[in-house]
Amino acid sequence: MLPAEEIGIVLLSLKVAAASVAASLPLAIGAAWLLARRDFPGKTLFDALVHLPLVVPPVVVGYMLLLALGHSGLGPALEKIGIVFAFRWTGAALAAAVMGFPLVVRAVRLAIDAVDPRLEAAARTLGAGPWGAFFTLTLPLAWPGIVTGALLGFARALGEFGATITFVSSIPGETETLPLAIYGAIQVPGGDAQALRLSLLSVLLSLGALVVSEWLVRRHVRARHADA
């Protein structure tokens, strides 16, 4: 049985990961659709910006978030309307969302690319508008990729460290997610056992997310074949 402190860390990590996916998924679907279906000036730059968190150090992302949303940036203005990110669990969710965003976009984009544009054109000739064709045709057909992207983002959020600790620090009960707790445990004498338990939990949770993703995709494919 895990100590209450470690159960709290796991629950906080799950909350942060779920919130990060909920916040990033709609934007990721929109960005993926633009990249898959539209040509526009600056598309290459937009694509590069979307994938930038994959190549820059996570600490840089966390520092930029701190500058933009901390007390020297928009933090005080946002705090007046009840939105606080710096040194709160919401900031940990935002950092995780930014770091996982490219993975979600890539998975969704590949799924949208796999949808035949002629089907969308046929839907529009039958009276469906662009939004109608997207919601009734493209989105359902791309659903496996959307699920995969969401669960990849969830698993990535569970492992986020650099941007999180830079932006919101490691505050027990508020921002101390699994990676931060593991790092803290290995810094103190006698913390190896706790670090090992939390590491195993982190691996199991991430592996579970990937297994569920694969199961849902296969189930969706089988259902489509059965309907056909």
N, C-alpha and C positions, 0 to 999 in steps of 0.2 A: 504494500500500500504506500502510495506516495505521500510525503508530508504535505500539510495544507499549503505551505508556501510554494511548493513545486506545482501543486494542482492549480494554484492561482496563476502561476507563470504560464502554464499550458493554456488555461482558459483565456488569459489576456492575449497570448499569441494567436489563438484561433479567432478571437474577436478582431484583432488588428488585421489578420489576413483576410477575413471575410469582408470587413469594411473596405479594405484596399481594392478588392475585386469588384465590390458593388459600385465603388466610385469610379473605377477605371474602365469597366467593361463597356458602358454605353459610348464613351469617348473612343475606345479602341475600335469598336464596331464602325463608328463614323469614319475614323482615320483609315481603317482597312478598306472600307468601301471607296473612299476617295482615291486611295492608291491603286485599287484594283479596277475601278470603272471610269475614272476621270483623268483627263490630261489638262494641266493648267500650268501657267507660268510659275516657276519656283517649285515644281513637284519634286525635283531631285533634292533640293534643299530641305523641303518638308519631310521627305523620306529620311534624310540624314538626321534631322532633328528628332524624329520619332525614335530612331535607333541609337541616338547618342548615349543614353544611359548604359548601353551594352559595352561601350568602349572607354568611357571616362571612368576614373576611379570613383567608387561610391562615395568616398569622403568629399569629393568635389560636388556631387549632387547634394549631399547633406548640407554642405557649407553654403551653396547657392540658395537652398531652401531657407536656411537660417537668415541669410542676408535679405531675402525677399519677404519672408513672413515673420521674422523675429522682431524684436523691439526697435531695431534700427530701420525696419522696412515697413511693410503694411500691417504688421502685428497690432499696433495700437488702434488703428482704424478698424480692423476686423474685430478686435476685442470689444469695441463699442456696440457691435451688433451681435455679440455673443459667440463669435467664432474664434477659437484659440487653437493654434497648432503647436507653437514652440513649447517643448517640455511637457507635452500632453500625449495621451495615447492616440489622439486624432492625428497628431504630427507623425507618429510612428506609422500609422496607416497611410498617410500621404506619401511618406518616404518610400514605403513598400510599393505603393501604387505606381510611383514614378519609375522605380527600378524594374518592376515587372511589366510595365506598359509595352515595351518593344516585343516581349515574348507573346503577349496577348494579341497585339496587332498582327504579328507575323502569322500566327496560327489562323486567325480569322481571315486575313487576306488570302492565304492559300485556299481556304475553303470557299471564299467568294470567287476567286479565280477559277475554281473547278466548276462553278455553275455556268452553264452554257448561256451566253448573252442572248442567243436567239430565243430562248425560252422567255426571257424578260421582254424582248421585243414583241413576241407573240402575245404575251399578257397585255401589253399596252395596246396592241391592235384590237384586242377584245374589250377594251374600255377601261382597263386598269391604269390609273395614273402612276407616275414614277414611285410615289410612296406606297401606293397599293401593291404594285409589283414587287417592291422591296419587302414589304411585311408579309405578303401572302405567298411569295415564291422564293425570292433570294434567301431571306432569313431562315425559313424552314429547311431549305436544301443545304444551307451552310451551317446548320445547327451542330453537327459533330465537331466542326472546327471551332465554333464558339465555345462549346463545352470544354474542348481540349485547351483552348486559350485561357478560359476562366480558371481551370484547375492548375494549369502551368503557372498562372499568375498567383494563385493561392499557395502553391508549393514554393514559389520564389519568395513570396512574402514571409513565409515561415522561416526562411533562411537569411533574410535581410539583416545586415549588421552595420556596414560602414556608414551608409547614409543615415540610418536611424540613430546611431550613437552620436554622430556629429550634430544632427538637427535637434534631437530631443533628449540626449544623454541617456543614462541608465538609471531610472528612478523606480525603486521597488514598488510594485502595486500600480504603477502608472504607465511606465514605458519599458519596463524590464521584460522583454520578450525572451524566447528561448535562446537565441544566439548571444544576447547580451548577458543573460544569466550564466550561460556556459563560460563565457569569457571572464565574468566576475568570479566564478567558482574556481577557475584554474589560477587565479591571482592570489588566492589565500591558502595558507597551509591547511591540509586536510580536506580540501575541496574537491579532490579528484573523484571521489565516489559520486558526489552530486553531479559533477560535470559529465561523468560517464552515463548516469541515468538520464540526464537531460539530453545528451547527445543521441542516445538510443531512441528516446521519445521523438526527437526531431526527425531522425531518419525514418522511423515508422510512420509518422504523420505525413511526411512528404511522399514516401512510397505509397501510402494509402491513397493520397490524392491522385497520383499517377495511375494506380491500378483502377480506381473508380473512373477516371477519364477514359482509359482504354475499354473498360466494360461498357460504359455508356455509348461510346462510339460504335462498338461492335453490335450492341443491341439495336441502335438506330439503323445500322446498315442491314441487319437481319429483318427488321420491320419493313424497311423499304423494299427489300427483295420479296418479302411475303406479299406486300401490297401489289407489287408488279406481277 
